[in-house]
Amino acid sequence: MIVIGFFLWTSVLCLLHSYLFYPLLLKWLTKNKPNNSLVYNKQETLPSVVFLMSLYNEEKVIVQKLNSLLASDYPRDKLSVYIGSDCSEDQTNTLVEAFIAEHAWMHFFPYQTRSGKPGVINRLVRSATENSSSKGEEPILIISDANVMLAPNTIFELVKHFKNKAIGLVDSNIQNPHQKHTDAIGIAQSETSYISREVFIKHMEGIAWGRTMGPLGGCYALRAAMFEAVPPGFLVDDFYIAMKVFEKGGLAINELEALCYESSPQEIQEEFRRKTRISAGNFANLAMFKHLLWPPNSSLSFAFLSHKVLRWYGPFFILISYLCTLLLALVYDNTFYQVLGLLQTFALFGIPLLDWFFQQLNLNVVLLRYITYFNAMNLALFNGFFKYLKGVQNGIWQPTKRDI
């Protein structure tokens, strides 16, 4: 009974640490502590920026994205755009070619074979850095998704921190533009809350230690010298790139004023597919960077373990705690664990069923939706783990359906 109880409460403690204790600790550590203050101002000579985008069938959003770049207040002579199309099959290529015909600072590469986002970014970085090297410059790279729209000051807000030579990567603040009008029946509200919480945690990690645990991927900046090509088959390229920055001694922070806008998905099936794919990539990254968990007393290893590793193994902690509770309840006839087992069973199975029933009635109970979302995303993590064990065949992706 003692051994089973040990596994039960250790699993519960791991979950509580990652989702509750760690954010509370960060909040305490960063209270009244400012973000990086060694920054450029707009009157100084700013570094050159290369803006990179990988496209695949983005005809619904690409013109809006390019217009958001035109609206940027970053000096035009310091900004160049490199766009790669991963063998798009819709009107993406036609729209881009027509748009950039009048803008010599935009460069387009319509690739003929699919290589996935990491492969396209690798190619674009090679082309951009070769061009920059011929000019004797080391640019700041900004990697962004086509469906992530930028505020006019976003590029400057990202780049200003690179006056501090210790900083290697700066992440943006991604928000849902429809946040106030999100359809409560879908999962957009839960996903928006999740992203907002992640941005806040990453921001505090940056302030506390300069250890933002991977950008959200929609829009982030890094020094060209700290970029390392993503290996074939890697699915979560942004996390790989961030961890390589740490390996090279750079710091990573988040800038809340670097606003970006991305609509959240409504369909849980679509988000489950995306989270499963990300999960497989997470475990590949863990295998690649497990050495960064040592020594265990460093800020990098603590943040990596607390924010990422424990969360990635969250579904296993949930399963272990549930099975241990059932054993203690049924084998040892313990009333406390019998009640706990009923509560866990209801949380895992009853609440999703109740939430589905309310959805059929067009009713939304926020707490039920959040618990359903939490369960589904942990199930996606579980599914992604076994996909990782089976082996990732390539880094090719399909865009997630989102509101425009």
C-alpha positions as CSV (number, residue, x, y, z in Angstrom):
1,M,0.0,0.0,0.0
2,I,2.9,2.4,0.8
3,V,4.5,1.8,-2.6
4,I,1.2,2.4,-4.5
5,G,0.6,5.5,-2.4
6,F,4.1,6.8,-3.3
7,F,3.5,6.4,-7.0
8,L,0.0,8.0,-6.7
9,W,1.1,11.1,-4.8
10,T,4.4,11.5,-6.7
11,S,2.3,11.6,-9.9
12,V,-0.1,14.2,-8.4
13,L,2.8,16.3,-7.2
14,C,4.5,16.3,-10.6
15,L,1.2,17.5,-12.2
16,L,0.7,20.2,-9.5
17,H,4.2,21.4,-9.8
18,S,4.1,21.9,-13.6
19,Y,0.6,23.4,-13.8
20,L,0.4,25.3,-10.4
21,F,3.5,25.5,-8.2
22,Y,5.9,26.4,-11.0
23,P,3.8,29.4,-12.3
24,L,3.3,30.6,-8.7
25,L,7.0,30.4,-8.1
26,L,7.7,32.4,-11.3
27,K,5.2,35.0,-10.2
28,W,6.9,35.4,-6.9
29,L,10.4,35.5,-8.4
30,T,9.5,38.1,-11.0
31,K,7.4,40.4,-8.7
32,N,8.5,44.0,-9.4
33,K,11.4,42.7,-11.6
34,P,11.6,44.4,-15.0
35,N,12.2,42.8,-18.4
36,N,15.5,43.4,-20.2
37,S,16.1,47.2,-20.2
38,L,19.2,47.4,-22.5
39,V,17.2,48.1,-25.7
40,Y,17.5,50.1,-28.9
41,N,15.4,53.2,-29.2
42,K,13.9,54.3,-32.6
43,Q,16.4,57.1,-33.0
44,E,19.4,54.7,-33.0
45,T,20.8,52.8,-36.0
46,L,18.8,49.6,-35.9
47,P,20.0,46.1,-37.1
48,S,19.0,44.7,-40.4
49,V,16.1,42.2,-40.2
50,V,15.3,39.3,-42.4
51,F,11.6,38.2,-42.1
52,L,11.1,34.5,-43.0
53,M,7.8,32.7,-43.9
54,S,7.1,29.2,-45.0
55,L,3.8,28.8,-46.9
56,Y,1.6,25.9,-47.8
57,N,-1.8,26.6,-49.2
58,E,-2.2,30.0,-47.5
59,E,-4.4,31.8,-50.1
60,K,-6.9,32.8,-47.4
61,V,-4.4,34.8,-45.3
62,I,-1.3,35.6,-47.3
63,V,-2.3,38.9,-48.7
64,Q,-3.5,40.1,-45.3
65,K,-0.1,39.0,-43.9
66,L,1.9,40.8,-46.5
67,N,-0.2,43.9,-46.0
68,S,0.6,43.7,-42.2
69,L,4.3,43.8,-43.2
70,L,3.8,46.8,-45.4
71,A,2.2,48.5,-42.4
72,S,5.2,47.9,-40.2
73,D,7.0,51.0,-38.8
74,Y,10.4,49.3,-39.0
75,P,12.8,51.2,-41.3
76,R,12.1,49.8,-44.8
77,D,15.8,49.9,-45.8
78,K,16.6,47.6,-42.8
79,L,13.9,45.1,-43.6
80,S,13.9,42.3,-46.2
81,V,11.3,39.5,-46.6
82,Y,12.1,35.9,-47.7
83,I,9.1,33.7,-48.5
84,G,9.2,30.1,-49.4
85,S,6.2,28.1,-50.8
86,D,6.3,24.4,-49.9
87,C,4.8,23.3,-53.2
88,S,1.4,25.1,-52.5
89,E,-1.5,23.7,-54.6
90,D,-3.9,26.6,-54.3
91,Q,-3.5,30.3,-55.4
92,T,-0.8,31.1,-52.8
93,N,2.0,31.3,-55.3
94,T,0.0,33.5,-57.8
95,L,-1.0,35.9,-55.0
96,V,2.5,36.2,-53.6
97,E,4.1,36.8,-57.0
98,A,1.5,39.5,-57.9
99,F,2.0,41.2,-54.5
100,I,5.8,41.3,-54.4
101,A,6.2,42.4,-58.1
102,E,6.3,46.0,-56.8
103,H,8.4,45.4,-53.7
104,A,12.0,44.6,-54.4
105,W,12.7,44.0,-50.7
106,M,10.5,40.9,-50.8
107,H,11.9,37.7,-52.2
108,F,9.9,34.6,-53.2
109,F,11.0,31.0,-53.6
110,P,8.3,28.7,-55.0
111,Y,9.9,25.3,-54.2
112,Q,8.9,22.3,-56.3
113,T,9.2,19.6,-53.7
114,R,7.7,19.5,-50.2
115,S,10.1,19.6,-47.3
116,G,7.8,20.9,-44.5
117,K,8.2,24.1,-42.6
118,P,11.6,23.3,-41.1
119,G,13.0,22.4,-44.5
120,V,11.7,25.6,-46.1
121,I,13.0,27.8,-43.2
122,N,16.4,26.1,-43.6
123,R,16.5,27.0,-47.3
124,L,15.4,30.5,-46.7
125,V,18.0,31.1,-44.0
126,R,20.7,29.9,-46.3
127,S,19.6,32.3,-49.1
128,A,19.2,35.2,-46.7
129,T,22.4,34.8,-44.8
130,E,24.4,34.4,-48.0
131,N,23.0,37.7,-49.2
132,S,23.7,39.4,-45.9
133,S,27.2,38.0,-45.7
134,S,28.0,39.6,-49.0
135,K,27.0,43.0,-47.4
136,G,29.1,42.3,-44.3
137,E,26.0,42.2,-42.0
138,E,24.7,39.8,-39.4
139,P,20.9,40.2,-39.5
140,I,18.2,39.5,-37.0
141,L,16.0,36.7,-38.3
142,I,12.2,36.8,-37.6
143,I,10.4,33.5,-38.3
144,S,6.6,33.8,-38.6
145,D,3.6,31.8,-39.8
146,A,1.4,33.1,-42.6
147,N,-1.8,33.3,-40.4
148,V,-0.2,35.3,-37.7
149,M,-0.8,39.0,-38.2
150,L,1.6,41.7,-36.9
151,A,0.9,45.0,-35.3
152,P,2.8,47.9,-36.9
153,N,5.4,48.1,-34.0
154,T,5.8,44.3,-33.6
155,I,9.1,44.0,-35.5
156,F,10.7,46.9,-33.6
157,E,9.5,45.5,-30.3
158,L,11.1,42.2,-31.0
159,V,14.4,43.6,-32.4
160,K,15.0,46.3,-29.8
161,H,16.2,43.7,-27.2
162,F,19.1,42.6,-29.4
163,K,21.1,45.6,-28.2
164,N,21.8,43.3,-25.3
165,K,24.5,41.0,-26.7
166,A,23.5,38.2,-24.2
167,I,20.0,37.8,-25.8
168,G,19.7,35.3,-28.6
169,L,16.0,35.0,-29.0
170,V,12.9,37.1,-28.4
171,D,9.3,35.7,-28.6
172,S,6.1,37.7,-29.3
173,N,2.8,38.0,-27.6
174,I,0.2,36.1,-29.6
175,Q,-3.5,37.0,-29.0
176,N,-6.8,35.9,-30.5
177,P,-8.2,38.9,-32.5
178,H,-11.7,37.5,-31.9
179,Q,-11.2,36.9,-28.2
180,K,-14.2,38.9,-27.1
181,H,-16.5,37.3,-29.6
182,T,-15.2,33.7,-29.4
183,D,-17.8,31.0,-30.0
184,A,-18.3,29.4,-26.6
185,I,-19.4,26.1,-28.1
186,G,-16.1,25.4,-29.8
187,I,-12.7,25.1,-28.1
188,A,-11.4,28.5,-29.2
189,Q,-12.1,30.0,-25.7
190,S,-10.1,27.2,-24.0
191,E,-7.3,27.4,-26.6
192,T,-7.1,31.2,-26.2
193,S,-6.9,30.9,-22.4
194,Y,-4.2,28.3,-22.8
195,I,-2.1,30.5,-25.1
196,S,-2.5,33.5,-22.9
197,R,-1.3,31.5,-19.9
198,E,1.6,30.2,-21.8
199,V,2.7,33.6,-23.0
200,F,2.5,34.8,-19.3
201,I,4.6,31.9,-18.1
202,K,7.2,32.3,-20.9
203,H,7.4,36.0,-20.1
204,M,8.1,35.4,-16.5
205,E,10.7,32.7,-17.4
206,G,12.5,35.3,-19.5
207,I,12.4,37.9,-16.7
208,A,13.5,35.4,-14.0
209,W,16.4,33.7,-15.9
210,G,16.4,34.5,-19.6
211,R,15.1,31.0,-20.1
212,T,11.8,31.3,-22.1
213,M,11.1,27.7,-22.8
214,G,10.6,27.8,-26.6
215,P,8.6,30.4,-28.5
216,L,5.0,29.7,-29.4
217,G,6.2,29.6,-33.0
218,G,3.9,32.1,-34.7
219,C,6.4,34.9,-34.7
220,Y,9.8,35.2,-33.0
221,A,13.2,36.7,-33.6
222,L,16.7,35.4,-33.2
223,R,20.3,36.2,-34.1
224,A,21.3,34.7,-37.4
225,A,24.6,33.5,-35.8
226,M,22.6,31.4,-33.4
227,F,20.3,29.8,-35.9
228,E,21.0,26.1,-36.6
229,A,19.3,24.2,-39.4
230,V,16.6,21.9,-38.2
231,P,17.2,18.2,-38.9
232,P,14.9,16.4,-41.3
233,G,11.8,14.9,-39.6
234,F,11.8,17.4,-36.7
235,L,8.2,18.6,-36.2
236,V,8.6,21.3,-33.5
237,D,11.2,23.4,-35.2
238,D,10.7,26.5,-33.0
239,F,11.6,24.6,-29.8
240,Y,14.6,23.0,-31.5
241,I,15.9,26.4,-32.6
242,A,15.4,27.9,-29.1
243,M,17.2,25.1,-27.4
244,K,20.1,25.5,-29.8
245,V,20.3,29.1,-28.7
246,F,20.7,28.0,-25.1
247,E,23.4,25.5,-26.2
248,K,25.3,28.4,-27.7
249,G,25.0,30.4,-24.5
250,G,22.3,32.8,-25.6
251,L,19.3,33.9,-23.5
252,A,15.6,33.9,-24.6
253,I,12.9,36.3,-23.4
254,N,9.4,37.3,-24.3
255,E,8.2,40.8,-25.2
256,L,4.5,41.5,-24.4
257,E,4.5,44.7,-26.5
258,A,5.3,42.7,-29.6
259,L,1.7,41.9,-30.4
260,C,0.6,39.4,-33.0
261,Y,-2.8,38.1,-33.8
262,E,-3.8,34.5,-34.6
263,S,-7.3,33.0,-34.6
264,S,-7.8,30.0,-32.4
265,P,-9.3,26.7,-33.8
266,Q,-12.9,25.9,-33.1
267,E,-12.9,22.2,-33.8
268,I,-11.4,19.9,-31.1
269,Q,-10.6,17.2,-33.7
270,E,-8.4,19.7,-35.6
271,E,-6.6,20.8,-32.5
272,F,-6.2,17.2,-31.3
273,R,-4.5,16.4,-34.6
274,R,-2.2,19.4,-34.3
275,K,-1.4,18.7,-30.6
276,T,-0.6,15.0,-31.4
277,R,1.8,16.1,-34.1
278,I,3.4,18.6,-31.7
279,S,3.6,15.9,-29.0
280,A,5.6,13.6,-31.2
281,G,7.9,16.5,-31.9
282,N,8.2,17.3,-28.2
283,F,9.5,13.8,-27.4
284,A,12.0,14.0,-30.3
285,N,13.2,17.3,-28.9
286,L,13.5,15.7,-25.4
287,A,15.7,12.9,-26.8
288,M,17.8,15.5,-28.6
289,F,18.2,17.9,-25.6
290,K,18.0,15.6,-22.6
291,H,21.6,16.6,-21.7
292,L,20.3,20.1,-20.9
293,L,18.5,18.6,-17.8
294,W,21.9,18.3,-16.2
295,P,23.1,19.7,-13.9
296,P,19.7,19.7,-12.2
297,N,20.4,22.9,-10.2
298,S,20.7,25.2,-13.2
299,S,18.0,27.6,-14.2
300,L,17.8,26.0,-17.6
301,S,17.3,22.4,-16.4
302,F,14.8,23.6,-13.8
303,A,12.7,25.5,-16.3
304,F,13.0,22.7,-18.9
305,L,11.9,20.1,-16.4
306,S,9.1,22.1,-14.8
307,H,7.5,23.7,-17.8
308,K,8.1,21.1,-20.5
309,V,9.2,17.6,-19.5
310,L,6.7,17.1,-16.6
311,R,3.9,18.5,-18.7
312,W,4.8,16.2,-21.7
313,Y,4.6,13.2,-19.3
314,G,1.4,14.6,-17.8
315,P,-0.9,11.9,-19.3
316,F,1.3,9.2,-17.8
317,F,1.1,10.9,-14.4
318,I,-2.7,11.1,-14.8
319,L,-2.9,7.4,-15.8
320,I,-0.6,6.3,-12.9
321,S,-2.5,8.3,-10.3
322,Y,-5.9,7.0,-11.5
323,L,-4.8,3.3,-11.5
324,C,-3.1,3.6,-8.2
325,T,-6.3,5.3,-6.7
326,L,-8.4,2.4,-8.0
327,L,-6.1,-0.2,-6.5
328,L,-6.1,1.6,-3.2
329,A,-9.9,1.9,-3.3
330,L,-10.8,-1.6,-4.4
331,V,-8.0,-3.8,-3.1
332,Y,-7.6,-2.1,0.3
333,D,-11.2,-1.0,0.6
334,N,-10.1,2.5,1.6
335,T,-13.0,5.0,1.8
336,F,-10.9,8.0,1.1
337,Y,-9.5,6.5,-2.1
338,Q,-12.9,5.2,-3.1
339,V,-14.2,8.8,-3.0
340,L,-11.1,10.1,-4.8
341,G,-11.5,7.4,-7.4
342,L,-15.1,8.4,-8.1
343,L,-14.0,12.0,-8.5
344,Q,-11.2,11.1,-10.9
345,T,-13.6,8.9,-12.9
346,F,-16.1,11.7,-13.2
347,A,-13.3,14.2,-14.2
348,L,-11.9,11.9,-16.8
349,F,-15.1,10.4,-18.3
350,G,-18.2,12.1,-16.8
351,I,-17.3,15.7,-17.5
352,P,-16.5,15.2,-21.2
353,L,-19.8,13.4,-21.6
354,L,-21.7,16.1,-19.8
355,D,-19.9,18.8,-21.8
356,W,-20.9,17.0,-25.0
357,F,-24.5,16.8,-23.9
358,F,-24.6,20.5,-23.1
359,Q,-23.0,21.3,-26.5
360,Q,-25.9,19.5,-28.2
361,L,-28.2,22.0,-26.4
362,N,-26.0,24.9,-27.4
363,L,-25.1,25.5,-23.8
364,N,-21.7,26.4,-22.5
365,V,-20.4,25.7,-19.0
366,V,-16.9,27.2,-19.0
367,L,-15.4,25.0,-16.3
368,L,-16.6,21.8,-18.1
369,R,-15.2,23.0,-21.3
370,Y,-11.8,23.7,-19.8
371,I,-11.7,20.3,-18.2
372,T,-12.7,18.6,-21.4
373,Y,-10.0,20.6,-23.3
374,F,-7.4,19.6,-20.7
375,N,-8.3,15.9,-21.0
376,A,-8.3,16.0,-24.8
377,M,-4.9,17.7,-25.0
378,N,-3.4,15.2,-22.5
379,L,-4.8,12.4,-24.6
380,A,-3.1,14.1,-27.7
381,L,0.2,14.1,-25.7
382,F,-0.3,10.4,-25.0
383,N,-1.1,9.6,-28.6
384,G,1.9,11.7,-29.8
385,F,4.3,9.7,-27.6
386,F,3.4,6.5,-29.4
387,K,3.6,8.2,-32.7
388,Y,7.1,9.3,-31.8
389,L,8.0,5.7,-30.8
390,K,6.8,4.5,-34.2
391,G,9.1,7.1,-35.9
392,V,8.3,10.4,-37.6
393,Q,8.5,10.0,-41.3
394,N,8.9,13.7,-42.3
395,G,8.2,17.3,-41.2
396,I,5.4,17.9,-43.7
397,W,2.3,19.4,-42.2
398,Q,-1.3,20.4,-43.0
399,P,-2.5,23.8,-41.8
400,T,-5.0,23.7,-38.9
401,K,-8.5,25.1,-39.7
402,R,-9.0,28.4,-38.0
403,D,-11.3,31.4,-38.3
404,I,-9.8,34.1,-40.5
